[in-house]
Each structure stands twice: as structure tokens, then as C-alpha cells.
Amino acid sequence: MTDDFEQFIAHRAGKILDAIAIATGKPISGRDSEEVIKTFGVNI
């Protein structure tokens, strides 16, 4: 098993945003923006 901290952070950020969207009942916009992809390497 290898450590991939960046992938872990991106996955965790996605999970947190999912939880916020569920709790608020509103979608989180900008998860696929250029800035997010540049920062995380993927859309979250």
C-alpha cells in the first residue's frame, strides 16, 4: 500500500462537501471549477 496524501485530501473534501449539501439540502456549486481542479487535480 502506498500513501497518497493528495488523493486522500481530495476524497475527504468531496465527502465533507457531500455532507454539507445533504445537511443544508442545497447543492455545492463550483466543485468542478478550474480552480478546484487546479488545486486538487480532480473535481470534488
mmCIF entry with sequence, helices, sheets and N, C-alpha, C, O atoms, coordinates in Angstrom:
data_MODEL
# 
_entry.id   MODEL 
# 
_entity.id                         1 
_entity.type                       polymer 
_entity.pdbx_number_of_molecules   1 
# 
_entity_poly.entity_id                      1 
_entity_poly.type                           'polypeptide(L)' 
_entity_poly.nstd_linkage                   no 
_entity_poly.nstd_monomer                   no 
_entity_poly.pdbx_seq_one_letter_code       MTDDFEQFIAHRAGKILDAIAIATGKPISGRDSEEVIKTFGVNI 
_entity_poly.pdbx_seq_one_letter_code_can   MTDDFEQFIAHRAGKILDAIAIATGKPISGRDSEEVIKTFGVNI 
_entity_poly.pdbx_strand_id                 A 
# 
loop_
_entity_poly_seq.entity_id 
_entity_poly_seq.num 
_entity_poly_seq.mon_id 
_entity_poly_seq.hetero 
1 1  MET n 
1 2  THR n 
1 3  ASP n 
1 4  ASP n 
1 5  PHE n 
1 6  GLU n 
1 7  GLN n 
1 8  PHE n 
1 9  ILE n 
1 10 ALA n 
1 11 HIS n 
1 12 ARG n 
1 13 ALA n 
1 14 GLY n 
1 15 LYS n 
1 16 ILE n 
1 17 LEU n 
1 18 ASP n 
1 19 ALA n 
1 20 ILE n 
1 21 ALA n 
1 22 ILE n 
1 23 ALA n 
1 24 THR n 
1 25 GLY n 
1 26 LYS n 
1 27 PRO n 
1 28 ILE n 
1 29 SER n 
1 30 GLY n 
1 31 ARG n 
1 32 ASP n 
1 33 SER n 
1 34 GLU n 
1 35 GLU n 
1 36 VAL n 
1 37 ILE n 
1 38 LYS n 
1 39 THR n 
1 40 PHE n 
1 41 GLY n 
1 42 VAL n 
1 43 ASN n 
1 44 ILE n 
# 
_struct_asym.id          A 
_struct_asym.entity_id   1 
# 
loop_
_struct_conf.conf_type_id 
_struct_conf.id 
_struct_conf.pdbx_PDB_helix_id 
_struct_conf.beg_label_comp_id 
_struct_conf.beg_label_asym_id 
_struct_conf.beg_label_seq_id 
_struct_conf.pdbx_beg_PDB_ins_code 
_struct_conf.end_label_comp_id 
_struct_conf.end_label_asym_id 
_struct_conf.end_label_seq_id 
_struct_conf.pdbx_end_PDB_ins_code 
_struct_conf.beg_auth_comp_id 
_struct_conf.beg_auth_asym_id 
_struct_conf.beg_auth_seq_id 
_struct_conf.end_auth_comp_id 
_struct_conf.end_auth_asym_id 
_struct_conf.end_auth_seq_id 
_struct_conf.pdbx_PDB_helix_class 
_struct_conf.details 
_struct_conf.pdbx_PDB_helix_length 
HELX_P HELX_P1 AA1 PHE A 5  ? THR A 24 ? PHE A 5  THR A 24 1 ? 20 
HELX_P HELX_P2 AA2 GLU A 34 ? PHE A 40 ? GLU A 34 PHE A 40 1 ? 7  
# 
_struct_conf_type.id          HELX_P 
_struct_conf_type.criteria    ? 
_struct_conf_type.reference   ? 
# 
loop_
_atom_site.group_PDB 
_atom_site.id 
_atom_site.type_symbol 
_atom_site.label_atom_id 
_atom_site.label_alt_id 
_atom_site.label_comp_id 
_atom_site.label_asym_id 
_atom_site.label_entity_id 
_atom_site.label_seq_id 
_atom_site.pdbx_PDB_ins_code 
_atom_site.Cartn_x 
_atom_site.Cartn_y 
_atom_site.Cartn_z 
_atom_site.occupancy 
_atom_site.B_iso_or_equiv 
_atom_site.pdbx_formal_charge 
_atom_site.auth_seq_id 
_atom_site.auth_comp_id 
_atom_site.auth_asym_id 
_atom_site.auth_atom_id 
_atom_site.pdbx_PDB_model_num 
ATOM 1   N N  . MET A 1 1  ? 0.846   -1.181 0.000   1.00 0.00 ? 1  MET A N  1 
ATOM 2   C CA . MET A 1 1  ? 0.000   0.000  0.000   1.00 0.00 ? 1  MET A CA 1 
ATOM 3   C C  . MET A 1 1  ? 0.890   1.242  0.000   1.00 0.00 ? 1  MET A C  1 
ATOM 4   O O  . MET A 1 1  ? 1.870   1.309  0.742   1.00 0.00 ? 1  MET A O  1 
ATOM 5   N N  . THR A 1 2  ? 0.545   2.223  -0.833  1.00 0.00 ? 2  THR A N  1 
ATOM 6   C CA . THR A 1 2  ? 1.303   3.462  -0.868  1.00 0.00 ? 2  THR A CA 1 
ATOM 7   C C  . THR A 1 2  ? 0.453   4.598  -0.312  1.00 0.00 ? 2  THR A C  1 
ATOM 8   O O  . THR A 1 2  ? -0.774  4.580  -0.402  1.00 0.00 ? 2  THR A O  1 
ATOM 9   N N  . ASP A 1 3  ? 1.119   5.567  0.253   1.00 0.00 ? 3  ASP A N  1 
ATOM 10  C CA . ASP A 1 3  ? 0.427   6.742  0.764   1.00 0.00 ? 3  ASP A CA 1 
ATOM 11  C C  . ASP A 1 3  ? 0.226   7.724  -0.372  1.00 0.00 ? 3  ASP A C  1 
ATOM 12  O O  . ASP A 1 3  ? 1.159   7.996  -1.126  1.00 0.00 ? 3  ASP A O  1 
ATOM 13  N N  . ASP A 1 4  ? -0.962  8.252  -0.505  1.00 0.00 ? 4  ASP A N  1 
ATOM 14  C CA . ASP A 1 4  ? -1.255  9.277  -1.499  1.00 0.00 ? 4  ASP A CA 1 
ATOM 15  C C  . ASP A 1 4  ? -2.059  10.358 -0.800  1.00 0.00 ? 4  ASP A C  1 
ATOM 16  O O  . ASP A 1 4  ? -3.287  10.388 -0.872  1.00 0.00 ? 4  ASP A O  1 
ATOM 17  N N  . PHE A 1 5  ? -1.350  11.235 -0.131  1.00 0.00 ? 5  PHE A N  1 
ATOM 18  C CA . PHE A 1 5  ? -1.982  12.262 0.683   1.00 0.00 ? 5  PHE A CA 1 
ATOM 19  C C  . PHE A 1 5  ? -2.885  13.163 -0.138  1.00 0.00 ? 5  PHE A C  1 
ATOM 20  O O  . PHE A 1 5  ? -3.980  13.510 0.306   1.00 0.00 ? 5  PHE A O  1 
ATOM 21  N N  . GLU A 1 6  ? -2.439  13.551 -1.339  1.00 0.00 ? 6  GLU A N  1 
ATOM 22  C CA . GLU A 1 6  ? -3.239  14.447 -2.170  1.00 0.00 ? 6  GLU A CA 1 
ATOM 23  C C  . GLU A 1 6  ? -4.573  13.804 -2.542  1.00 0.00 ? 6  GLU A C  1 
ATOM 24  O O  . GLU A 1 6  ? -5.613  14.461 -2.504  1.00 0.00 ? 6  GLU A O  1 
ATOM 25  N N  . GLN A 1 7  ? -4.543  12.530 -2.899  1.00 0.00 ? 7  GLN A N  1 
ATOM 26  C CA . GLN A 1 7  ? -5.778  11.827 -3.245  1.00 0.00 ? 7  GLN A CA 1 
ATOM 27  C C  . GLN A 1 7  ? -6.682  11.716 -2.013  1.00 0.00 ? 7  GLN A C  1 
ATOM 28  O O  . GLN A 1 7  ? -7.898  11.874 -2.122  1.00 0.00 ? 7  GLN A O  1 
ATOM 29  N N  . PHE A 1 8  ? -6.101  11.449 -0.861  1.00 0.00 ? 8  PHE A N  1 
ATOM 30  C CA . PHE A 1 8  ? -6.873  11.373 0.380   1.00 0.00 ? 8  PHE A CA 1 
ATOM 31  C C  . PHE A 1 8  ? -7.572  12.694 0.663   1.00 0.00 ? 8  PHE A C  1 
ATOM 32  O O  . PHE A 1 8  ? -8.758  12.712 0.992   1.00 0.00 ? 8  PHE A O  1 
ATOM 33  N N  . ILE A 1 9  ? -6.843  13.803 0.538   1.00 0.00 ? 9  ILE A N  1 
ATOM 34  C CA . ILE A 1 9  ? -7.416  15.127 0.815   1.00 0.00 ? 9  ILE A CA 1 
ATOM 35  C C  . ILE A 1 9  ? -8.545  15.442 -0.162  1.00 0.00 ? 9  ILE A C  1 
ATOM 36  O O  . ILE A 1 9  ? -9.594  15.935 0.253   1.00 0.00 ? 9  ILE A O  1 
ATOM 37  N N  . ALA A 1 10 ? -8.352  15.169 -1.444  1.00 0.00 ? 10 ALA A N  1 
ATOM 38  C CA . ALA A 1 10 ? -9.397  15.419 -2.438  1.00 0.00 ? 10 ALA A CA 1 
ATOM 39  C C  . ALA A 1 10 ? -10.637 14.589 -2.141  1.00 0.00 ? 10 ALA A C  1 
ATOM 40  O O  . ALA A 1 10 ? -11.757 15.095 -2.216  1.00 0.00 ? 10 ALA A O  1 
ATOM 41  N N  . HIS A 1 11 ? -10.442 13.317 -1.805  1.00 0.00 ? 11 HIS A N  1 
ATOM 42  C CA . HIS A 1 11 ? -11.570 12.443 -1.483  1.00 0.00 ? 11 HIS A CA 1 
ATOM 43  C C  . HIS A 1 11 ? -12.295 12.937 -0.232  1.00 0.00 ? 11 HIS A C  1 
ATOM 44  O O  . HIS A 1 11 ? -13.525 12.972 -0.184  1.00 0.00 ? 11 HIS A O  1 
ATOM 45  N N  . ARG A 1 12 ? -11.521 13.315 0.770   1.00 0.00 ? 12 ARG A N  1 
ATOM 46  C CA . ARG A 1 12 ? -12.115 13.792 2.030   1.00 0.00 ? 12 ARG A CA 1 
ATOM 47  C C  . ARG A 1 12 ? -12.875 15.091 1.823   1.00 0.00 ? 12 ARG A C  1 
ATOM 48  O O  . ARG A 1 12 ? -13.959 15.271 2.378   1.00 0.00 ? 12 ARG A O  1 
ATOM 49  N N  . ALA A 1 13 ? -12.316 15.999 1.029   1.00 0.00 ? 13 ALA A N  1 
ATOM 50  C CA . ALA A 1 13 ? -13.001 17.263 0.737   1.00 0.00 ? 13 ALA A CA 1 
ATOM 51  C C  . ALA A 1 13 ? -14.333 16.992 0.045   1.00 0.00 ? 13 ALA A C  1 
ATOM 52  O O  . ALA A 1 13 ? -15.336 17.638 0.348   1.00 0.00 ? 13 ALA A O  1 
ATOM 53  N N  . GLY A 1 14 ? -14.342 16.047 -0.874  1.00 0.00 ? 14 GLY A N  1 
ATOM 54  C CA . GLY A 1 14 ? -15.587 15.679 -1.549  1.00 0.00 ? 14 GLY A CA 1 
ATOM 55  C C  . GLY A 1 14 ? -16.620 15.143 -0.581  1.00 0.00 ? 14 GLY A C  1 
ATOM 56  O O  . GLY A 1 14 ? -17.799 15.488 -0.663  1.00 0.00 ? 14 GLY A O  1 
ATOM 57  N N  . LYS A 1 15 ? -16.179 14.303 0.333   1.00 0.00 ? 15 LYS A N  1 
ATOM 58  C CA . LYS A 1 15 ? -17.096 13.738 1.338   1.00 0.00 ? 15 LYS A CA 1 
ATOM 59  C C  . LYS A 1 15 ? -17.657 14.821 2.254   1.00 0.00 ? 15 LYS A C  1 
ATOM 60  O O  . LYS A 1 15 ? -18.838 14.794 2.600   1.00 0.00 ? 15 LYS A O  1 
ATOM 61  N N  . ILE A 1 16 ? -16.818 15.768 2.644   1.00 0.00 ? 16 ILE A N  1 
ATOM 62  C CA . ILE A 1 16 ? -17.273 16.868 3.504   1.00 0.00 ? 16 ILE A CA 1 
ATOM 63  C C  . ILE A 1 16 ? -18.300 17.721 2.764   1.00 0.00 ? 16 ILE A C  1 
ATOM 64  O O  . ILE A 1 16 ? -19.331 18.086 3.328   1.00 0.00 ? 16 ILE A O  1 
ATOM 65  N N  . LEU A 1 17 ? -18.015 18.038 1.496   1.00 0.00 ? 17 LEU A N  1 
ATOM 66  C CA . LEU A 1 17 ? -18.966 18.827 0.711   1.00 0.00 ? 17 LEU A CA 1 
ATOM 67  C C  . LEU A 1 17 ? -20.271 18.067 0.507   1.00 0.00 ? 17 LEU A C  1 
ATOM 68  O O  . LEU A 1 17 ? -21.341 18.675 0.521   1.00 0.00 ? 17 LEU A O  1 
ATOM 69  N N  . ASP A 1 18 ? -20.205 16.753 0.317   1.00 0.00 ? 18 ASP A N  1 
ATOM 70  C CA . ASP A 1 18 ? -21.421 15.943 0.212   1.00 0.00 ? 18 ASP A CA 1 
ATOM 71  C C  . ASP A 1 18 ? -22.248 16.057 1.486   1.00 0.00 ? 18 ASP A C  1 
ATOM 72  O O  . ASP A 1 18 ? -23.466 16.223 1.425   1.00 0.00 ? 18 ASP A O  1 
ATOM 73  N N  . ALA A 1 19 ? -21.595 15.971 2.632   1.00 0.00 ? 19 ALA A N  1 
ATOM 74  C CA . ALA A 1 19 ? -22.296 16.053 3.916   1.00 0.00 ? 19 ALA A CA 1 
ATOM 75  C C  . ALA A 1 19 ? -22.935 17.428 4.105   1.00 0.00 ? 19 ALA A C  1 
ATOM 76  O O  . ALA A 1 19 ? -24.054 17.533 4.606   1.00 0.00 ? 19 ALA A O  1 
ATOM 77  N N  . ILE A 1 20 ? -22.225 18.472 3.707   1.00 0.00 ? 20 ILE A N  1 
ATOM 78  C CA . ILE A 1 20 ? -22.784 19.830 3.815   1.00 0.00 ? 20 ILE A CA 1 
ATOM 79  C C  . ILE A 1 20 ? -24.007 19.963 2.917   1.00 0.00 ? 20 ILE A C  1 
ATOM 80  O O  . ILE A 1 20 ? -25.022 20.528 3.326   1.00 0.00 ? 20 ILE A O  1 
ATOM 81  N N  . ALA A 1 21 ? -23.916 19.444 1.690   1.00 0.00 ? 21 ALA A N  1 
ATOM 82  C CA . ALA A 1 21 ? -25.047 19.515 0.764   1.00 0.00 ? 21 ALA A CA 1 
ATOM 83  C C  . ALA A 1 21 ? -26.264 18.776 1.318   1.00 0.00 ? 21 ALA A C  1 
ATOM 84  O O  . ALA A 1 21 ? -27.390 19.260 1.207   1.00 0.00 ? 21 ALA A O  1 
ATOM 85  N N  . ILE A 1 22 ? -26.041 17.620 1.907   1.00 0.00 ? 22 ILE A N  1 
ATOM 86  C CA . ILE A 1 22 ? -27.139 16.855 2.492   1.00 0.00 ? 22 ILE A CA 1 
ATOM 87  C C  . ILE A 1 22 ? -27.740 17.603 3.681   1.00 0.00 ? 22 ILE A C  1 
ATOM 88  O O  . ILE A 1 22 ? -28.961 17.687 3.813   1.00 0.00 ? 22 ILE A O  1 
ATOM 89  N N  . ALA A 1 23 ? -26.887 18.141 4.539   1.00 0.00 ? 23 ALA A N  1 
ATOM 90  C CA . ALA A 1 23 ? -27.361 18.835 5.738   1.00 0.00 ? 23 ALA A CA 1 
ATOM 91  C C  . ALA A 1 23 ? -28.134 20.103 5.406   1.00 0.00 ? 23 ALA A C  1 
ATOM 92  O O  . ALA A 1 23 ? -29.110 20.435 6.078   1.00 0.00 ? 23 ALA A O  1 
ATOM 93  N N  . THR A 1 24 ? -27.697 20.808 4.373   1.00 0.00 ? 24 THR A N  1 
ATOM 94  C CA . THR A 1 24 ? -28.362 22.061 4.021   1.00 0.00 ? 24 THR A CA 1 
ATOM 95  C C  . THR A 1 24 ? -29.480 21.873 3.017   1.00 0.00 ? 24 THR A C  1 
ATOM 96  O O  . THR A 1 24 ? -30.333 22.746 2.862   1.00 0.00 ? 24 THR A O  1 
ATOM 97  N N  . GLY A 1 25 ? -29.482 20.735 2.329   1.00 0.00 ? 25 GLY A N  1 
ATOM 98  C CA . GLY A 1 25 ? -30.482 20.492 1.303   1.00 0.00 ? 25 GLY A CA 1 
ATOM 99  C C  . GLY A 1 25 ? -30.215 21.284 0.031   1.00 0.00 ? 25 GLY A C  1 
ATOM 100 O O  . GLY A 1 25 ? -31.101 21.437 -0.809  1.00 0.00 ? 25 GLY A O  1 
ATOM 101 N N  . LYS A 1 26 ? -28.992 21.787 -0.107  1.00 0.00 ? 26 LYS A N  1 
ATOM 102 C CA . LYS A 1 26 ? -28.633 22.592 -1.268  1.00 0.00 ? 26 LYS A CA 1 
ATOM 103 C C  . LYS A 1 26 ? -27.348 22.058 -1.891  1.00 0.00 ? 26 LYS A C  1 
ATOM 104 O O  . LYS A 1 26 ? -26.442 21.624 -1.180  1.00 0.00 ? 26 LYS A O  1 
ATOM 105 N N  . PRO A 1 27 ? -27.272 22.092 -3.220  1.00 0.00 ? 27 PRO A N  1 
ATOM 106 C CA . PRO A 1 27 ? -26.042 21.638 -3.868  1.00 0.00 ? 27 PRO A CA 1 
ATOM 107 C C  . PRO A 1 27 ? -24.897 22.620 -3.636  1.00 0.00 ? 27 PRO A C  1 
ATOM 108 O O  . PRO A 1 27 ? -25.123 23.813 -3.435  1.00 0.00 ? 27 PRO A O  1 
ATOM 109 N N  . ILE A 1 28 ? -23.686 22.115 -3.666  1.00 0.00 ? 28 ILE A N  1 
ATOM 110 C CA . ILE A 1 28 ? -22.492 22.942 -3.532  1.00 0.00 ? 28 ILE A CA 1 
ATOM 111 C C  . ILE A 1 28 ? -21.996 23.257 -4.942  1.00 0.00 ? 28 ILE A C  1 
ATOM 112 O O  . ILE A 1 28 ? -21.620 22.354 -5.688  1.00 0.00 ? 28 ILE A O  1 
ATOM 113 N N  . SER A 1 29 ? -21.996 24.524 -5.298  1.00 0.00 ? 29 SER A N  1 
ATOM 114 C CA . SER A 1 29 ? -21.557 24.904 -6.639  1.00 0.00 ? 29 SER A CA 1 
ATOM 115 C C  . SER A 1 29 ? -20.038 25.065 -6.686  1.00 0.00 ? 29 SER A C  1 
ATOM 116 O O  . SER A 1 29 ? -19.394 25.287 -5.661  1.00 0.00 ? 29 SER A O  1 
ATOM 117 N N  . GLY A 1 30 ? -19.490 24.952 -7.865  1.00 0.00 ? 30 GLY A N  1 
ATOM 118 C CA . GLY A 1 30 ? -18.070 25.182 -8.062  1.00 0.00 ? 30 GLY A CA 1 
ATOM 119 C C  . GLY A 1 30 ? -17.177 23.994 -7.802  1.00 0.00 ? 30 GLY A C  1 
ATOM 120 O O  . GLY A 1 30 ? -15.954 24.132 -7.832  1.00 0.00 ? 30 GLY A O  1 
ATOM 121 N N  . ARG A 1 31 ? -17.739 22.842 -7.552  1.00 0.00 ? 31 ARG A N  1 
ATOM 122 C CA . ARG A 1 31 ? -16.925 21.662 -7.247  1.00 0.00 ? 31 ARG A CA 1 
ATOM 123 C C  . ARG A 1 31 ? -16.117 21.186 -8.441  1.00 0.00 ? 31 ARG A C  1 
ATOM 124 O O  . ARG A 1 31 ? -15.152 20.436 -8.290  1.00 0.00 ? 31 ARG A O  1 
ATOM 125 N N  . ASP A 1 32 ? -16.515 21.626 -9.629  1.00 0.00 ? 32 ASP A N  1 
ATOM 126 C CA . ASP A 1 32 ? -15.797 21.236 -10.840 1.00 0.00 ? 32 ASP A CA 1 
ATOM 127 C C  . ASP A 1 32 ? -15.166 22.438 -11.535 1.00 0.00 ? 32 ASP A C  1 
ATOM 128 O O  . ASP A 1 32 ? -14.887 22.397 -12.733 1.00 0.00 ? 32 ASP A O  1 
ATOM 129 N N  . SER A 1 33 ? -14.945 23.495 -10.782 1.00 0.00 ? 33 SER A N  1 
ATOM 130 C CA . SER A 1 33 ? -14.355 24.705 -11.354 1.00 0.00 ? 33 SER A CA 1 
ATOM 131 C C  . SER A 1 33 ? -12.879 24.489 -11.695 1.00 0.00 ? 33 SER A C  1 
ATOM 132 O O  . SER A 1 33 ? -12.242 23.557 -11.203 1.00 0.00 ? 33 SER A O  1 
ATOM 133 N N  . GLU A 1 34 ? -12.359 25.355 -12.534 1.00 0.00 ? 34 GLU A N  1 
ATOM 134 C CA . GLU A 1 34 ? -10.937 25.267 -12.903 1.00 0.00 ? 34 GLU A CA 1 
ATOM 135 C C  . GLU A 1 34 ? -10.043 25.379 -11.679 1.00 0.00 ? 34 GLU A C  1 
ATOM 136 O O  . GLU A 1 34 ? -9.038  24.676 -11.572 1.00 0.00 ? 34 GLU A O  1 
ATOM 137 N N  . GLU A 1 35 ? -10.407 26.260 -10.757 1.00 0.00 ? 35 GLU A N  1 
ATOM 138 C CA . GLU A 1 35 ? -9.587  26.454 -9.557  1.00 0.00 ? 35 GLU A CA 1 
ATOM 139 C C  . GLU A 1 35 ? -9.534  25.181 -8.708  1.00 0.00 ? 35 GLU A C  1 
ATOM 140 O O  . GLU A 1 35 ? -8.470  24.808 -8.214  1.00 0.00 ? 35 GLU A O  1 
ATOM 141 N N  . VAL A 1 36 ? -10.668 24.524 -8.542  1.00 0.00 ? 36 VAL A N  1 
ATOM 142 C CA . VAL A 1 36 ? -10.707 23.292 -7.755  1.00 0.00 ? 36 VAL A CA 1 
ATOM 143 C C  . VAL A 1 36 ? -9.870  22.211 -8.440  1.00 0.00 ? 36 VAL A C  1 
ATOM 144 O O  . VAL A 1 36 ? -9.085  21.520 -7.792  1.00 0.00 ? 36 VAL A O  1 
ATOM 145 N N  . ILE A 1 37 ? -10.045 22.074 -9.746  1.00 0.00 ? 37 ILE A N  1 
ATOM 146 C CA . ILE A 1 37 ? -9.287  21.052 -10.478 1.00 0.00 ? 37 ILE A CA 1 
ATOM 147 C C  . ILE A 1 37 ? -7.797  21.364 -10.433 1.00 0.00 ? 37 ILE A C  1 
ATOM 148 O O  . ILE A 1 37 ? -6.978  20.453 -10.317 1.00 0.00 ? 37 ILE A O  1 
ATOM 149 N N  . LYS A 1 38 ? -7.439  22.638 -10.523 1.00 0.00 ? 38 LYS A N  1 
ATOM 150 C CA . LYS A 1 38 ? -6.020  23.019 -10.442 1.00 0.00 ? 38 LYS A CA 1 
ATOM 151 C C  . LYS A 1 38 ? -5.465  22.697 -9.054  1.00 0.00 ? 38 LYS A C  1 
ATOM 152 O O  . LYS A 1 38 ? -4.333  22.229 -8.936  1.00 0.00 ? 38 LYS A O  1 
ATOM 153 N N  . THR A 1 39 ? -6.241  22.941 -8.020  1.00 0.00 ? 39 THR A N  1 
ATOM 154 C CA . THR A 1 39 ? -5.796  22.709 -6.646  1.00 0.00 ? 39 THR A CA 1 
ATOM 155 C C  . THR A 1 39 ? -5.739  21.233 -6.294  1.00 0.00 ? 39 THR A C  1 
ATOM 156 O O  . THR A 1 39 ? -4.742  20.762 -5.747  1.00 0.00 ? 39 THR A O  1 
ATOM 157 N N  . PHE A 1 40 ? -6.808  20.494 -6.604  1.00 0.00 ? 40 PHE A N  1 
ATOM 158 C CA . PHE A 1 40 ? -6.926  19.101 -6.187  1.00 0.00 ? 40 PHE A CA 1 
ATOM 159 C C  . PHE A 1 40 ? -6.580  18.099 -7.278  1.00 0.00 ? 40 PHE A C  1 
ATOM 160 O O  . PHE A 1 40 ? -6.367  16.922 -6.987  1.00 0.00 ? 40 PHE A O  1 
ATOM 161 N N  . GLY A 1 41 ? -6.521  18.543 -8.526  1.00 0.00 ? 41 GLY A N  1 
ATOM 162 C CA . GLY A 1 41 ? -6.232  17.632 -9.623  1.00 0.00 ? 41 GLY A CA 1 
ATOM 163 C C  . GLY A 1 41 ? -7.463  16.909 -10.156 1.00 0.00 ? 41 GLY A C  1 
ATOM 164 O O  . GLY A 1 41 ? -7.392  16.227 -11.178 1.00 0.00 ? 41 GLY A O  1 
ATOM 165 N N  . VAL A 1 42 ? -8.584  17.056 -9.468  1.00 0.00 ? 42 VAL A N  1 
ATOM 166 C CA . VAL A 1 42 ? -9.862  16.439 -9.871  1.00 0.00 ? 42 VAL A CA 1 
ATOM 167 C C  . VAL A 1 42 ? -10.985 17.338 -9.383  1.00 0.00 ? 42 VAL A C  1 
ATOM 168 O O  . VAL A 1 42 ? -10.769 18.225 -8.556  1.00 0.00 ? 42 VAL A O  1 
ATOM 169 N N  . ASN A 1 43 ? -12.191 17.104 -9.902  1.00 0.00 ? 43 ASN A N  1 
ATOM 170 C CA . ASN A 1 43 ? -13.326 17.813 -9.320  1.00 0.00 ? 43 ASN A CA 1 
ATOM 171 C C  . ASN A 1 43 ? -13.737 17.082 -8.053  1.00 0.00 ? 43 ASN A C  1 
ATOM 172 O O  . ASN A 1 43 ? -13.639 15.858 -7.963  1.00 0.00 ? 43 ASN A O  1 
ATOM 173 N N  . ILE A 1 44 ? -14.192 17.843 -7.092  1.00 0.00 ? 44 ILE A N  1 
ATOM 174 C CA . ILE A 1 44 ? -14.558 17.229 -5.813  1.00 0.00 ? 44 ILE A CA 1 
ATOM 175 C C  . ILE A 1 44 ? -16.037 17.355 -5.657  1.00 0.00 ? 44 ILE A C  1 
ATOM 176 O O  . ILE A 1 44 ? -16.591 16.910 -4.652  1.00 0.00 ? 44 ILE A O  1 
# 
